[in-house]
Amino acid sequence: MSLRQASWVLLIGALCALPLRDAHADVHVVESEHYRLHWEGARSDAEEALRVLESAWAGFRAFFGAEPKLTQGEKLRVRFYASRDGWVRGIRRDGTWPPRSAGGYYWPPTKTAHLFRQPTQYFTRVLLVHEAAHQFHFLARTRNKQPAAGWYTEGIAEHLSWHWWDGKRITLGVLPGVSLKDYPAAALQEMRDADFDLAAVVGGRRPASRPVSWALLRYLATGREGKPLPGFSTFLRKMDAGGQPWPVFKQRFGRPSRLLPRLLAWLEAHQTPWAQVFNEWEQVGQATLRGRAGVVSAARLKRPAAALSAVVAVPRNRFRWRAGLLLHWSSNEDYTVALVSARGTVQVDRRQGGRWRTLHRSRRPAWGAAERRFEAIRRDGAVVFRLDGRDVGSWRLPGTVLGVALDNADLRFRDVAWR
């Protein structure tokens, strides 16, 4: 969330009396080459967030073709709060009022990015990168001033914030494989509406939702087989210099009404393939998903599949966990998982009517190998579960949805493929 039109009134008095943090939150201040991060929460999380920011700096610089000019010893300030209440207090202490429907806020007068914890680790990281993108954008390209189009400013931050993070390196501006908020589907639904007017969005006569802002900017930045549309760099430069969106957009890309059919066709082909059955899942690389949960959790394909396969590396020194596949999903109250334990127990359970029913239980060789391969194949009206190339069993289950699943684990499913 970037700067909004607001009264520049200094809020002194009561604001100075506001506590800076939640009473029970651990507070850590960590620094890197470019950032000073104030973090409410575990120090290990603060250190990881700092690595995310430093890795994102290179991606920001590549996208914008510039970087903030910091004086000697100067670092960009980012403040992370454990709760929304703490975030509100922090922003008010910074001299302004927080927006109502946002999880973060970049405040240009103090050059500070504020954000608070979100429902999942991935979405918290998305928000961290989003606010850092605003901060970098304003300081590197706009002389710390708001560009004339909200969809443009938010679209850039939304586009860059969707990412893969492997623990060391972040890849910005990817199509999110799975997330709490399905921007591609929401944008497609909104843009297909008969009343949708792209020209009004571009010119600022109609407010743009976050999904629409994301879709429009991402199309301009990647819509030519992964490359920017012709004139995109000039469009960025003129918008960042204070240009008005309608004439700048029309000059570079033509009339929005003519662009819309191509944008819709592109968007239809760039939909998120996965949905979370339960939190928490994220894509961390090409064909790699990470899942974390203390109970049974799964991620499902949004479209029917005849087969799905994945490989899981065996974690070291972890014994009370299971991994496998989602064999069927009708709803979050009716689904079937096939899970293999560290000790080699294979169990297929169906969740229905608020209860578990075991369909199969057997023993296979324990996890002595470095990895195991899972496969689910639809065959003759049933679903076959395979472990390391061998059939475990076959069950008649409704629906055509497959996915990956785990229990009490933090695992990566690599080489995920389906047809």
C-alpha positions as CSV (number, residue, x, y, z in Angstrom):
1,M,0.0,0.0,0.0
2,S,1.6,3.2,-1.1
3,L,1.0,6.8,-0.1
4,R,-2.6,7.9,-0.1
5,Q,-4.0,11.4,-0.4
6,A,-4.1,12.5,3.2
7,S,-3.7,15.5,5.4
8,W,-0.1,16.2,6.3
9,V,-0.9,16.9,9.9
10,L,1.8,16.0,12.5
11,L,0.2,13.7,15.0
12,I,2.3,14.5,18.1
13,G,0.6,14.4,21.6
14,A,-1.2,11.1,21.9
15,L,0.8,9.5,19.2
16,C,4.1,9.8,21.1
17,A,2.4,8.0,24.0
18,L,1.5,5.0,22.0
19,P,3.6,1.8,22.7
20,L,5.7,0.7,19.8
21,R,5.1,-3.0,20.0
22,D,2.9,-5.7,21.4
23,A,3.5,-6.3,25.1
24,H,4.4,-9.9,24.7
25,A,6.3,-9.8,21.3
26,D,10.0,-10.4,21.1
27,V,11.7,-7.6,19.3
28,H,14.8,-7.9,17.3
29,V,16.7,-5.3,15.2
30,V,18.8,-6.8,12.5
31,E,20.9,-5.2,9.8
32,S,22.3,-6.1,6.4
33,E,24.1,-4.2,3.6
34,H,20.9,-2.3,2.6
35,Y,18.3,-2.8,5.3
36,R,17.6,-2.2,8.9
37,L,14.7,-4.5,10.0
38,H,12.7,-4.1,13.2
39,W,11.0,-7.4,13.8
40,E,8.5,-8.6,16.3
41,G,8.8,-12.4,16.6
42,A,11.5,-15.0,16.6
43,R,15.0,-13.9,15.8
44,S,15.4,-16.8,13.3
45,D,12.4,-15.4,11.4
46,A,14.0,-11.9,11.4
47,E,17.2,-13.2,10.0
48,E,15.4,-15.1,7.3
49,A,13.4,-12.0,6.4
50,L,16.6,-10.0,6.1
51,R,18.0,-12.6,3.7
52,V,14.8,-12.3,1.7
53,L,15.1,-8.5,1.5
54,E,18.8,-8.6,0.5
55,S,18.1,-11.2,-2.2
56,A,15.1,-9.1,-3.4
57,W,17.3,-6.0,-3.8
58,A,19.0,-7.6,-6.8
59,G,15.7,-8.4,-8.4
60,F,14.3,-4.9,-7.8
61,R,17.5,-3.4,-9.3
62,A,17.1,-5.6,-12.4
63,F,13.4,-4.7,-12.9
64,F,13.8,-0.9,-12.3
65,G,17.2,-0.5,-13.8
66,A,18.2,1.7,-10.9
67,E,18.6,1.5,-7.1
68,P,18.1,3.9,-4.2
69,K,21.1,6.1,-3.6
70,L,22.0,5.6,0.0
71,T,24.4,7.8,1.9
72,Q,27.3,6.2,3.8
73,G,25.8,4.1,6.6
74,E,22.2,4.7,5.5
75,K,19.9,1.7,5.3
76,L,16.3,1.3,4.3
77,R,13.9,0.9,7.2
78,V,11.4,-1.9,7.4
79,R,9.2,-2.5,10.5
80,F,7.4,-5.8,11.0
81,Y,4.7,-6.2,13.6
82,A,3.3,-9.3,15.3
83,S,-0.3,-8.1,15.0
84,R,-2.5,-5.5,13.2
85,D,-2.9,-3.5,16.4
86,G,0.9,-3.2,16.7
87,W,1.0,-2.2,13.0
88,V,-1.6,0.5,13.6
89,R,0.3,1.9,16.6
90,G,3.6,1.9,14.6
91,I,2.1,3.7,11.6
92,R,0.4,6.3,13.8
93,R,3.6,6.9,15.6
94,D,5.3,7.4,12.3
95,G,3.0,10.4,11.7
96,T,0.0,9.2,9.7
97,W,-3.1,7.0,9.7
98,P,-3.1,3.4,8.4
99,P,-5.3,2.4,5.5
100,R,-8.3,0.3,6.5
101,S,-8.0,-2.7,4.2
102,A,-4.2,-3.4,3.9
103,G,-1.6,-5.5,5.6
104,G,1.2,-3.1,4.9
105,Y,2.0,0.5,4.2
106,Y,5.0,2.5,2.8
107,W,5.2,6.0,4.2
108,P,7.3,8.3,2.0
109,P,8.0,11.1,4.5
110,T,10.0,8.7,6.8
111,K,10.9,6.3,4.0
112,T,9.7,3.4,6.2
113,A,7.8,0.3,5.2
114,H,5.4,-1.1,7.7
115,L,3.7,-4.6,7.7
116,F,2.2,-7.2,10.0
117,R,2.0,-10.9,10.2
118,Q,-0.4,-12.7,7.7
119,P,-2.2,-16.0,8.0
120,T,0.6,-18.0,6.2
121,Q,4.4,-17.7,6.1
122,Y,4.3,-17.4,2.3
123,F,1.7,-14.5,2.3
124,T,3.7,-12.8,5.1
125,R,6.7,-13.0,2.8
126,V,4.7,-11.7,-0.2
127,L,3.7,-8.7,1.9
128,L,7.3,-8.1,3.0
129,V,8.4,-8.0,-0.6
130,H,5.4,-6.0,-1.7
131,E,6.1,-3.1,0.8
132,A,9.9,-3.3,0.1
133,A,9.1,-3.0,-3.7
134,H,7.1,0.2,-3.0
135,Q,10.0,1.6,-1.0
136,F,12.6,0.7,-3.6
137,H,10.4,1.9,-6.5
138,F,9.8,5.3,-4.9
139,L,13.4,5.9,-3.8
140,A,15.0,4.6,-7.0
141,R,12.7,6.0,-9.7
142,T,10.0,8.5,-8.5
143,R,11.9,10.9,-6.2
144,N,9.8,9.4,-3.4
145,K,6.6,10.6,-5.0
146,Q,3.4,8.8,-5.9
147,P,2.9,8.1,-9.6
148,A,-0.3,9.3,-11.1
149,A,-2.0,5.9,-11.4
150,G,-2.8,3.7,-8.4
151,W,-3.1,0.5,-10.6
152,Y,0.4,1.2,-11.9
153,T,2.0,1.6,-8.5
154,E,0.2,-1.3,-6.9
155,G,0.5,-3.5,-10.0
156,I,4.3,-3.3,-9.9
157,A,4.4,-4.2,-6.2
158,E,1.9,-7.0,-6.7
159,H,3.8,-8.4,-9.7
160,L,7.2,-8.4,-8.0
161,S,5.9,-9.8,-4.7
162,W,4.8,-13.1,-6.0
163,H,7.9,-15.2,-5.7
164,W,9.8,-18.4,-5.2
165,W,12.0,-18.6,-2.1
166,D,14.3,-21.5,-1.6
167,G,15.9,-20.3,1.6
168,K,18.8,-18.6,-0.1
169,R,17.6,-17.0,-3.3
170,I,14.4,-15.3,-4.2
171,T,12.9,-15.2,-7.7
172,L,10.5,-12.3,-8.1
173,G,7.6,-11.8,-10.5
174,V,6.6,-15.4,-10.9
175,L,3.1,-16.8,-11.5
176,P,2.1,-18.1,-8.0
177,G,1.7,-21.8,-8.0
178,V,-0.5,-21.8,-4.9
179,S,-1.6,-19.1,-2.6
180,L,-4.3,-18.0,-0.2
181,K,-5.4,-15.4,-2.7
182,D,-6.0,-16.6,-6.3
183,Y,-5.2,-13.3,-8.2
184,P,-5.3,-14.9,-11.7
185,A,-8.8,-16.4,-11.2
186,A,-10.1,-13.2,-9.5
187,A,-8.7,-11.0,-12.2
188,L,-10.1,-13.1,-15.0
189,Q,-13.6,-13.2,-13.5
190,E,-13.6,-9.4,-13.0
191,M,-12.3,-8.6,-16.5
192,R,-14.8,-10.9,-18.2
193,D,-17.7,-9.0,-16.7
194,A,-19.7,-7.1,-19.3
195,D,-19.4,-3.9,-17.3
196,F,-15.6,-4.0,-17.0
197,D,-14.0,-1.0,-18.7
198,L,-10.2,-1.2,-19.1
199,A,-9.9,2.3,-20.4
200,A,-11.6,3.6,-17.2
201,V,-9.1,1.6,-15.1
202,V,-6.1,2.9,-17.1
203,G,-7.2,6.5,-16.9
204,G,-8.1,6.4,-13.2
205,R,-11.8,6.8,-13.7
206,R,-12.5,3.4,-12.2
207,P,-10.7,2.0,-9.1
208,A,-8.6,-1.1,-9.9
209,S,-8.7,-4.1,-7.6
210,R,-5.4,-5.7,-6.6
211,P,-5.9,-8.7,-8.9
212,V,-6.7,-6.4,-11.9
213,S,-3.7,-4.2,-11.1
214,W,-1.5,-7.3,-10.9
215,A,-2.8,-8.8,-14.1
216,L,-2.5,-5.6,-16.2
217,L,1.0,-4.8,-15.0
218,R,2.2,-8.4,-15.3
219,Y,0.8,-8.7,-18.9
220,L,2.7,-5.5,-19.9
221,A,5.9,-6.8,-18.2
222,T,5.8,-10.4,-19.4
223,G,3.0,-10.8,-22.0
224,R,5.3,-11.4,-25.0
225,E,6.4,-15.0,-24.3
226,G,7.8,-13.9,-20.9
227,K,9.2,-10.7,-22.1
228,P,7.9,-7.1,-21.9
229,L,5.6,-5.7,-24.5
230,P,7.3,-3.2,-26.8
231,G,7.5,0.2,-25.2
232,F,7.3,-1.1,-21.6
233,S,10.6,0.4,-20.4
234,T,9.6,3.8,-21.9
235,F,6.2,3.5,-20.2
236,L,7.9,2.9,-16.8
237,R,10.2,5.8,-17.3
238,K,7.4,8.3,-18.2
239,M,5.1,7.1,-15.5
240,D,7.8,7.4,-12.9
241,A,8.6,10.9,-14.1
242,G,5.0,12.0,-13.3
243,G,3.3,11.3,-16.6
244,Q,-0.5,10.9,-16.9
245,P,-1.5,7.3,-17.4
246,W,-4.0,7.7,-20.2
247,P,-1.8,9.4,-22.8
248,V,1.3,7.5,-21.8
249,F,-0.4,4.2,-22.0
250,K,-2.2,4.9,-25.3
251,Q,1.0,6.1,-26.9
252,R,2.9,2.9,-25.9
253,F,0.3,0.2,-26.1
254,G,-2.6,1.6,-28.1
255,R,-6.3,1.8,-27.1
256,P,-7.1,-0.4,-24.0
257,S,-10.3,-1.7,-25.7
258,R,-8.1,-3.3,-28.4
259,L,-5.6,-4.6,-25.9
260,L,-8.3,-6.3,-23.7
261,P,-8.9,-9.4,-25.9
262,R,-5.2,-10.2,-25.9
263,L,-4.9,-9.6,-22.2
264,L,-7.8,-11.9,-21.5
265,A,-6.4,-14.6,-23.7
266,W,-3.0,-14.3,-21.9
267,L,-4.7,-14.4,-18.5
268,E,-6.7,-17.5,-19.4
269,A,-3.4,-19.3,-20.2
270,H,-1.7,-18.1,-17.0
271,Q,-3.9,-19.4,-14.2
272,T,-2.6,-20.8,-10.9
273,P,-2.7,-24.6,-11.1
274,W,-2.9,-25.4,-7.3
275,A,-5.3,-24.7,-4.4
276,Q,-4.7,-25.2,-0.7
277,V,-6.9,-27.8,0.9
278,F,-5.4,-26.6,4.2
279,N,-2.6,-24.2,5.0
280,E,0.3,-24.0,4.5
281,W,1.7,-24.5,1.0
282,E,3.9,-22.6,-1.4
283,Q,5.8,-23.1,-4.6
284,V,9.6,-22.8,-4.0
285,G,10.9,-23.5,-7.4
286,Q,10.2,-25.0,-10.8
287,A,8.0,-28.1,-10.2
288,T,8.7,-27.9,-6.4
289,L,6.1,-27.4,-3.7
290,R,6.7,-27.0,0.1
291,G,4.1,-27.9,2.7
292,R,4.2,-27.3,6.4
293,A,1.7,-28.5,9.0
294,G,1.4,-30.2,12.4
295,V,-1.6,-32.2,11.2
296,V,-2.8,-33.8,7.9
297,S,-2.7,-31.1,5.2
298,A,-2.9,-31.2,1.4
299,A,-2.7,-29.1,-1.8
300,R,-4.8,-30.0,-4.8
301,L,-4.8,-29.4,-8.5
302,K,-7.6,-27.2,-9.6
303,R,-8.3,-29.1,-12.7
304,P,-8.9,-32.9,-13.3
305,A,-5.8,-35.0,-13.7
306,A,-5.4,-38.6,-14.9
307,A,-2.1,-39.0,-13.1
308,L,0.2,-37.2,-10.7
309,S,3.7,-37.9,-9.4
310,A,6.2,-36.4,-6.9
311,V,9.4,-37.1,-5.2
312,V,10.1,-36.4,-1.5
313,A,13.6,-36.3,0.0
314,V,13.8,-38.0,3.3
315,P,14.4,-35.6,6.2
316,R,17.0,-36.4,8.7
317,N,16.3,-37.0,12.4
318,R,12.5,-36.7,11.9
319,F,10.5,-39.8,12.6
320,R,6.9,-38.7,13.5
321,W,5.8,-37.5,10.1
322,R,4.2,-38.8,7.0
323,A,4.1,-37.9,3.3
324,G,2.2,-38.9,0.2
325,L,-0.6,-37.9,-2.1
326,L,-4.2,-36.7,-2.2
327,L,-6.1,-39.5,-4.0
328,H,-9.4,-37.8,-4.1
329,W,-11.0,-34.5,-3.1
330,S,-14.7,-33.6,-3.3
331,S,-14.6,-30.9,-0.6
332,N,-12.6,-30.0,2.5
333,E,-15.0,-32.4,4.3
334,D,-14.6,-35.3,1.9
335,Y,-11.1,-36.3,0.7
336,T,-8.7,-39.2,0.7
337,V,-5.0,-39.3,1.5
338,A,-2.3,-42.0,1.0
339,L,0.5,-41.3,3.5
340,V,3.8,-43.2,4.1
341,S,5.5,-42.9,7.5
342,A,9.2,-42.7,8.2
343,R,9.0,-46.3,9.5
344,G,7.5,-47.6,6.2
345,T,3.8,-47.8,7.2
346,V,1.5,-47.1,4.3
347,Q,-2.0,-45.9,5.2
348,V,-4.9,-44.7,3.0
349,D,-7.6,-42.8,4.9
350,R,-10.8,-41.1,3.8
351,R,-12.1,-38.1,5.7
352,Q,-15.9,-37.9,5.6
353,G,-18.5,-36.7,7.9
354,G,-16.0,-35.3,10.3
355,R,-14.3,-38.7,10.8
356,W,-11.4,-40.7,9.4
357,R,-12.0,-44.2,7.9
358,T,-8.9,-46.4,7.1
359,L,-9.1,-48.0,3.6
360,H,-5.7,-49.6,3.7
361,R,-2.8,-50.2,6.0
362,S,0.5,-52.1,5.2
363,R,4.2,-52.1,5.8
364,R,6.8,-51.3,3.2
365,P,10.6,-51.0,3.5
366,A,11.5,-48.1,5.9
367,W,12.9,-44.8,4.6
368,G,16.4,-46.0,4.2
369,A,16.8,-44.4,0.8
370,A,17.4,-40.7,0.3
371,E,14.1,-40.2,-1.4
372,R,10.8,-41.8,-2.3
373,R,8.6,-41.4,-5.3
374,F,4.8,-41.3,-5.1
375,E,2.3,-41.8,-8.0
376,A,-1.4,-41.6,-8.3
377,I,-3.0,-43.0,-11.5
378,R,-6.7,-43.1,-12.5
379,R,-7.4,-46.4,-14.0
380,D,-10.7,-48.1,-14.9
381,G,-12.7,-45.9,-12.6
382,A,-10.4,-46.3,-9.6
383,V,-7.3,-44.6,-8.2
384,V,-4.0,-46.5,-8.0
385,F,-1.4,-45.5,-5.5
386,R,2.2,-46.4,-6.3
387,L,5.3,-46.2,-4.0
388,D,8.7,-46.3,-5.6
389,G,7.3,-47.8,-8.8
390,R,5.2,-50.5,-7.2
391,D,1.5,-50.6,-6.8
392,V,0.2,-50.4,-3.2
393,G,-3.4,-50.7,-4.0
394,S,-6.5,-49.4,-5.9
395,W,-9.6,-47.7,-4.6
396,R,-12.8,-46.5,-6.2
397,L,-13.1,-42.9,-5.2
398,P,-15.3,-40.0,-6.5
399,G,-14.1,-37.0,-8.3
400,T,-11.1,-36.3,-10.6
401,V,-8.9,-34.2,-8.3
402,L,-5.4,-35.3,-7.3
403,G,-2.8,-33.6,-5.1
404,V,0.1,-33.9,-2.6
405,A,-0.3,-34.4,1.2
406,L,1.6,-34.6,4.4
407,D,1.1,-35.0,8.2
408,N,3.2,-33.4,10.9
409,A,6.0,-32.3,8.5
410,D,7.8,-29.6,6.7
411,L,8.6,-31.2,3.3
412,R,9.4,-30.4,-0.3
413,F,7.7,-32.3,-3.1
414,R,10.0,-32.0,-6.2
415,D,9.6,-33.1,-9.8
416,V,5.8,-32.6,-9.4
417,A,4.2,-33.6,-12.6
418,W,0.6,-34.4,-13.8
419,R,-1.4,-35.0,-16.9
